[in-house]
Amino acid sequence: MGFWGWILAVYAALTAVIAIIGAWSAGLWFAACVVGASFLAAMATGGFKAAFFGGDKAMKIAASILAAATLGLAYWLSLKFDARILGVRTSGVIWAAIGTILGYAFAEKGESYYLPEPNRKSATN
């Protein structure tokens, strides 16, 4: 785990702290919005980068569509909360944007994994 991995781990830990404290004081919906917006944003851009640089044409198109839809959901969830981290107030949109940048930075180009295609013609037949 390189530099971006450690930064992403700190981001995830801070997100968990915000969600736990928020669940205690503002309810479970707040915590669900924090966790959903933060992690969906990071996963969407990380998956997009891996698929776009490592996939074929169909995977690039599908990754773009799924990333846009997932980022839309993350944006909607991020509108539902504000966070205070070490005395600094930040909006949910900014917090999710940080996750978006970290998810993209952490993902490796071409880190998508394919299932092996079924062998229709066996070499032994």
MDAnalysis code that builds the backbone (N, CA, C; Angstrom):
import MDAnalysis as mda
import numpy as np

u = mda.Universe.empty(375, n_residues=125, atom_resindex=np.repeat(np.arange(125), 3), trajectory=True)
u.add_TopologyAttr("name", ["N", "CA", "C"] * 125)
u.add_TopologyAttr("resid", np.arange(1, 126))
u.add_TopologyAttr("resname", ["MET", "GLY", "PHE", "TRP", "GLY", "TRP", "ILE", "LEU", "ALA", "VAL", "TYR", "ALA", "ALA", "LEU", "THR", "ALA", "VAL", "ILE", "ALA", "ILE", "ILE", "GLY", "ALA", "TRP", "SER", "ALA", "GLY", "LEU", "TRP", "PHE", "ALA", "ALA", "CYS", "VAL", "VAL", "GLY", "ALA", "SER", "PHE", "LEU", "ALA", "ALA", "MET", "ALA", "THR", "GLY", "GLY", "PHE", "LYS", "ALA", "ALA", "PHE", "PHE", "GLY", "GLY", "ASP", "LYS", "ALA", "MET", "LYS", "ILE", "ALA", "ALA", "SER", "ILE", "LEU", "ALA", "ALA", "ALA", "THR", "LEU", "GLY", "LEU", "ALA", "TYR", "TRP", "LEU", "SER", "LEU", "LYS", "PHE", "ASP", "ALA", "ARG", "ILE", "LEU", "GLY", "VAL", "ARG", "THR", "SER", "GLY", "VAL", "ILE", "TRP", "ALA", "ALA", "ILE", "GLY", "THR", "ILE", "LEU", "GLY", "TYR", "ALA", "PHE", "ALA", "GLU", "LYS", "GLY", "GLU", "SER", "TYR", "TYR", "LEU", "PRO", "GLU", "PRO", "ASN", "ARG", "LYS", "SER", "ALA", "THR", "ASN"])
u.atoms.positions = np.array([
    [0.860, -1.166, 0.000],
    [0.000, 0.000, 0.000],
    [0.905, 1.226, 0.000],
    [0.797, 1.999, -1.055],
    [1.644, 3.170, -1.202],
    [1.084, 4.388, -0.488],
    [1.599, 5.515, -0.899],
    [1.218, 6.788, -0.278],
    [-0.285, 7.028, -0.351],
    [-0.869, 6.866, -1.530],
    [-2.302, 7.129, -1.684],
    [-3.142, 6.132, -0.904],
    [-2.642, 4.932, -0.748],
    [-3.348, 3.947, 0.056],
    [-3.457, 4.370, 1.511],
    [-2.365, 4.917, 2.059],
    [-2.401, 5.381, 3.449],
    [-3.323, 6.590, 3.599],
    [-3.283, 7.496, 2.638],
    [-4.168, 8.663, 2.694],
    [-5.631, 8.207, 2.610],
    [-5.901, 7.229, 1.744],
    [-7.261, 6.705, 1.632],
    [-7.689, 6.002, 2.917],
    [-6.765, 5.327, 3.581],
    [-7.078, 4.671, 4.858],
    [-7.406, 5.702, 5.936],
    [-6.671, 6.806, 5.974],
    [-6.971, 7.878, 6.928],
    [-8.335, 8.488, 6.621],
    [-8.619, 8.682, 5.344],
    [-9.929, 9.197, 4.923],
    [-11.050, 8.263, 5.368],
    [-10.855, 6.971, 5.189],
    [-11.865, 5.988, 5.603],
    [-12.054, 5.996, 7.118],
    [-10.962, 6.123, 7.848],
    [-11.062, 6.171, 9.312],
    [-11.786, 7.431, 9.772],
    [-11.475, 8.571, 9.175],
    [-12.178, 9.809, 9.520],
    [-13.658, 9.730, 9.149],
    [-13.947, 9.088, 8.017],
    [-15.342, 8.898, 7.619],
    [-16.080, 8.049, 8.649],
    [-15.440, 6.994, 9.120],
    [-16.062, 6.138, 10.136],
    [-16.307, 6.904, 11.432],
    [-15.355, 7.744, 11.829],
    [-15.527, 8.540, 13.040],
    [-16.680, 9.527, 12.879],
    [-16.729, 10.199, 11.730],
    [-17.827, 11.142, 11.472],
    [-19.164, 10.418, 11.497],
    [-19.220, 9.238, 10.883],
    [-20.477, 8.480, 10.837],
    [-20.906, 8.020, 12.226],
    [-19.978, 7.548, 13.035],
    [-20.322, 7.060, 14.377],
    [-20.794, 8.205, 15.260],
    [-20.057, 9.311, 15.237],
    [-20.475, 10.465, 16.042],
    [-21.787, 11.028, 15.515],
    [-21.936, 11.060, 14.198],
    [-23.181, 11.543, 13.607],
    [-24.368, 10.654, 13.912],
    [-24.143, 9.344, 13.924],
    [-25.226, 8.424, 14.274],
    [-25.664, 8.643, 15.715],
    [-24.721, 8.942, 16.571],
    [-25.023, 9.186, 17.977],
    [-25.830, 10.469, 18.156],
    [-25.438, 11.515, 17.425],
    [-26.067, 12.819, 17.652],
    [-27.169, 13.167, 16.660],
    [-27.074, 12.702, 15.413],
    [-28.049, 13.117, 14.395],
    [-28.897, 11.967, 13.858],
    [-28.557, 10.749, 14.169],
    [-29.366, 9.615, 13.739],
    [-28.674, 8.760, 12.677],
    [-29.295, 7.626, 12.411],
    [-28.710, 6.665, 11.486],
    [-28.741, 7.140, 10.040],
    [-29.731, 7.945, 9.665],
    [-29.797, 8.453, 8.296],
    [-28.554, 9.307, 8.001],
    [-28.144, 10.129, 8.940],
    [-26.936, 10.936, 8.786],
    [-25.724, 10.036, 8.558],
    [-25.588, 9.012, 9.385],
    [-24.450, 8.098, 9.258],
    [-24.469, 7.368, 7.915],
    [-25.651, 6.964, 7.485],
    [-25.761, 6.282, 6.188],
    [-25.369, 7.212, 5.043],
    [-25.740, 8.470, 5.135],
    [-25.361, 9.436, 4.102],
    [-23.860, 9.674, 4.079],
    [-23.254, 9.770, 5.250],
    [-21.803, 9.981, 5.327],
    [-21.065, 8.800, 4.716],
    [-21.395, 7.609, 5.157],
    [-20.713, 6.407, 4.662],
    [-20.996, 6.201, 3.175],
    [-22.245, 6.351, 2.787],
    [-22.603, 6.148, 1.383],
    [-21.924, 7.130, 0.457],
    [-22.001, 8.413, 0.770],
    [-21.394, 9.420, -0.103],
    [-19.886, 9.265, -0.166],
    [-19.264, 9.034, 0.967],
    [-17.801, 8.952, 1.006],
    [-17.273, 7.749, 0.249],
    [-17.816, 6.590, 0.538],
    [-17.275, 5.380, -0.053],
    [-17.752, 5.160, -1.487],
    [-18.975, 5.562, -1.810],
    [-19.435, 5.421, -3.191],
    [-18.627, 6.304, -4.136],
    [-18.299, 7.512, -3.696],
    [-17.515, 8.412, -4.538],
    [-16.132, 7.832, -4.816],
    [-15.488, 7.314, -3.781],
    [-14.154, 6.738, -3.964],
    [-14.197, 5.477, -4.827],
    [-15.187, 4.624, -4.604],
    [-15.281, 3.391, -5.381],
    [-15.629, 3.668, -6.838],
    [-16.477, 4.655, -7.086],
    [-16.882, 4.955, -8.461],
    [-15.695, 5.416, -9.297],
    [-14.912, 6.342, -8.768],
    [-13.791, 6.843, -9.566],
    [-12.651, 5.838, -9.644],
    [-12.439, 5.075, -8.581],
    [-11.412, 4.034, -8.645],
    [-11.760, 2.955, -9.655],
    [-13.001, 2.526, -9.635],
    [-13.444, 1.530, -10.606],
    [-13.426, 2.059, -12.022],
    [-13.782, 3.331, -12.176],
    [-13.748, 3.944, -13.503],
    [-12.333, 3.953, -14.058],
    [-11.374, 4.365, -13.251],
    [-9.987, 4.433, -13.720],
    [-9.462, 3.050, -14.086],
    [-9.716, 2.088, -13.233],
    [-9.228, 0.735, -13.498],
    [-9.848, 0.144, -14.761],
    [-11.137, 0.337, -14.930],
    [-11.816, -0.226, -16.096],
    [-11.494, 0.549, -17.362],
    [-11.398, 1.861, -17.261],
    [-11.171, 2.672, -18.447],
    [-9.787, 2.440, -19.033],
    [-8.792, 2.294, -18.184],
    [-7.443, 2.100, -18.686],
    [-7.090, 0.638, -18.887],
    [-7.906, -0.283, -18.401],
    [-7.559, -1.677, -18.523],
    [-8.577, -2.527, -19.246],
    [-9.673, -1.933, -19.678],
    [-10.727, -2.733, -20.283],
    [-10.849, -2.530, -21.780],
    [-11.718, -3.326, -22.361],
    [-12.001, -3.169, -23.779],
    [-13.050, -2.067, -23.970],
    [-13.520, -1.897, -25.201],
    [-14.437, -0.796, -25.507],
    [-15.739, -0.903, -24.719],
    [-16.299, -2.089, -24.627],
    [-17.564, -2.268, -23.897],
    [-17.385, -1.965, -22.409],
    [-16.249, -2.364, -21.855],
    [-16.007, -2.105, -20.440],
    [-15.813, -0.612, -20.181],
    [-15.178, 0.085, -21.108],
    [-14.986, 1.525, -20.958],
    [-16.313, 2.259, -20.967],
    [-17.208, 1.859, -21.847],
    [-18.527, 2.491, -21.917],
    [-19.329, 2.182, -20.657],
    [-19.345, 0.922, -20.264],
    [-20.090, 0.525, -19.065],
    [-19.528, 1.191, -17.815],
    [-18.203, 1.276, -17.707],
    [-17.582, 1.903, -16.540],
    [-17.925, 3.385, -16.472],
    [-17.963, 4.040, -17.614],
    [-18.312, 5.464, -17.630],
    [-19.746, 5.682, -17.170],
    [-20.656, 4.869, -17.649],
    [-22.072, 5.008, -17.284],
    [-22.281, 4.689, -15.808],
    [-21.697, 3.588, -15.343],
    [-21.856, 3.206, -13.935],
    [-21.189, 4.204, -12.993],
    [-20.027, 4.720, -13.378],
    [-19.352, 5.715, -12.537],
    [-20.181, 6.994, -12.447],
    [-20.756, 7.430, -13.560],
    [-21.582, 8.639, -13.538],
    [-22.819, 8.437, -12.661],
    [-23.456, 7.280, -12.774],
    [-24.643, 7.006, -11.957],
    [-24.281, 6.914, -10.471],
    [-23.186, 6.259, -10.168],
    [-22.759, 6.124, -8.781],
    [-22.335, 7.464, -8.193],
    [-21.641, 8.277, -8.989],
    [-21.263, 9.606, -8.517],
    [-22.490, 10.486, -8.312],
    [-23.509, 10.307, -9.150],
    [-24.758, 11.042, -8.946],
    [-25.407, 10.683, -7.622],
    [-25.422, 9.402, -7.298],
    [-25.969, 8.956, -6.010],
    [-25.123, 9.479, -4.849],
    [-23.810, 9.443, -5.004],
    [-22.923, 9.950, -3.953],
    [-23.123, 11.453, -3.756],
    [-23.303, 12.186, -4.855],
    [-23.551, 13.625, -4.755],
    [-24.859, 13.894, -4.020],
    [-25.900, 13.142, -4.354],
    [-27.194, 13.330, -3.696],
    [-27.081, 13.051, -2.197],
    [-26.374, 11.992, -1.844],
    [-26.181, 11.686, -0.423],
    [-25.331, 12.749, 0.270],
    [-24.361, 13.303, -0.447],
    [-23.484, 14.300, 0.166],
    [-24.201, 15.616, 0.454],
    [-25.320, 15.856, -0.204],
    [-26.100, 17.061, 0.079],
    [-26.821, 16.974, 1.419],
    [-26.867, 15.786, 2.009],
    [-27.638, 15.547, 3.226],
    [-26.850, 15.726, 4.520],
    [-25.557, 16.063, 4.436],
    [-24.786, 16.194, 5.679],
    [-23.697, 17.253, 5.550],
    [-23.304, 17.774, 6.680],
    [-22.119, 18.620, 6.861],
    [-21.300, 17.966, 7.967],
    [-19.998, 18.123, 7.904],
    [-19.142, 17.491, 8.897],
    [-18.205, 18.522, 9.512],
    [-17.832, 18.261, 10.749],
    [-16.838, 19.084, 11.437],
    [-15.679, 18.164, 11.801],
    [-14.521, 18.461, 11.220],
    [-13.347, 17.630, 11.435],
    [-12.274, 18.493, 12.085],
    [-11.923, 18.148, 13.322],
    [-10.926, 18.889, 14.085],
    [-11.237, 20.379, 14.127],
    [-12.509, 20.696, 14.276],
    [-12.948, 22.075, 14.389],
    [-13.172, 22.781, 13.064],
    [-12.876, 22.131, 11.958],
    [-13.068, 22.729, 10.636],
    [-14.358, 22.177, 10.043],
    [-15.277, 23.070, 9.697],
    [-16.560, 22.642, 9.134],
    [-16.415, 22.472, 7.630],
    [-16.874, 21.365, 7.125],
    [-16.830, 21.093, 5.693],
    [-18.185, 20.562, 5.242],
    [-18.553, 20.865, 4.027],
    [-19.821, 20.358, 3.512],
    [-19.650, 18.908, 3.075],
    [-20.776, 18.225, 2.945],
    [-20.729, 16.844, 2.490],
    [-20.223, 16.723, 1.070],
    [-20.504, 17.732, 0.246],
    [-20.043, 17.703, -1.147],
    [-18.517, 17.755, -1.193],
    [-17.919, 18.606, -0.381],
    [-16.460, 18.694, -0.344],
    [-15.866, 17.384, 0.179],
    [-16.490, 16.810, 1.209],
    [-15.985, 15.554, 1.765],
    [-16.055, 14.436, 0.736],
    [-17.144, 14.358, -0.022],
    [-17.259, 13.345, -1.069],
    [-16.285, 13.628, -2.216],
    [-16.040, 14.905, -2.523],
    [-15.081, 15.249, -3.577],
    [-13.673, 14.810, -3.192],
    [-13.339, 14.926, -1.915],
    [-12.037, 14.433, -1.453],
    [-11.958, 12.924, -1.679],
    [-13.037, 12.208, -1.369],
    [-13.073, 10.773, -1.629],
    [-12.969, 10.444, -3.103],
    [-13.572, 11.270, -3.942],
    [-13.487, 11.067, -5.383],
    [-12.046, 11.175, -5.862],
    [-11.357, 12.195, -5.403],
    [-9.956, 12.397, -5.802],
    [-9.079, 11.265, -5.276],
    [-9.289, 10.876, -4.033],
    [-8.479, 9.797, -3.461],
    [-8.749, 8.456, -4.131],
    [-10.007, 8.182, -4.462],
    [-10.330, 6.936, -5.154],
    [-9.669, 6.851, -6.515],
    [-9.649, 7.975, -7.223],
    [-9.001, 7.999, -8.540],
    [-7.491, 7.862, -8.405],
    [-6.913, 8.534, -7.417],
    [-5.465, 8.486, -7.242],
    [-4.991, 7.105, -6.790],
    [-5.793, 6.414, -5.986],
    [-5.387, 5.123, -5.442],
    [-5.482, 3.995, -6.467],
    [-6.434, 4.077, -7.364],
    [-6.652, 2.985, -8.323],
    [-5.486, 2.886, -9.297],
    [-5.144, 1.677, -9.622],
    [-4.086, 1.437, -10.593],
    [-4.691, 1.387, -11.986],
    [-3.942, 1.877, -12.957],
    [-4.405, 1.782, -14.341],
    [-4.424, 0.317, -14.745],
    [-5.526, -0.114, -15.301],
    [-5.619, -1.475, -15.791],
    [-5.723, -2.517, -14.709],
    [-6.211, -2.156, -13.547],
    [-6.315, -3.103, -12.445],
    [-7.660, -3.818, -12.454],
    [-8.232, -3.999, -13.620],
    [-9.495, -4.712, -13.691],
    [-9.196, -6.189, -13.934],
    [-10.014, -7.010, -13.382],
    [-9.791, -8.439, -13.469],
    [-10.947, -9.072, -14.234],
    [-10.595, -9.869, -15.198],
    [-11.590, -10.565, -16.002],
    [-11.710, -11.998, -15.541],
    [-12.912, -12.509, -15.622],
    [-13.087, -13.942, -15.434],
    [-12.644, -14.624, -16.712],
    [-12.070, -15.781, -16.609],
    [-11.658, -16.459, -17.840],
    [-12.871, -16.788, -18.696],
    [-12.721, -16.598, -19.974],
    [-13.821, -16.909, -20.880],
    [-13.971, -18.414, -20.987],
    [-15.214, -18.869, -21.110],
    [-15.405, -20.322, -21.230],
    [-14.803, -20.822, -22.535],
    [-14.151, -21.948, -22.449],
    [-13.530, -22.546, -23.611],
    [-14.577, -23.392, -24.307],
    [-15.098, -22.871, -25.402],
    [-16.181, -23.581, -26.102],
    [-15.641, -24.802, -26.860],
    [-14.467, -24.697, -27.390],
    [-13.872, -25.825, -28.114],
    [-12.728, -26.356, -27.261],
    [-12.924, -27.483, -26.758],
    [-11.901, -28.088, -25.929],
    [-10.740, -28.577, -26.788],
    [-9.545, -28.454, -26.290],
    [-8.356, -28.870, -27.031],
    [-8.291, -30.399, -27.124],
    [-8.961, -31.096, -26.229],
    [-8.902, -32.555, -26.229],
    [-9.941, -33.167, -27.166],
    [-10.912, -32.402, -27.620],
    [-11.951, -32.961, -28.497],
    [-11.506, -32.962, -29.927],
])
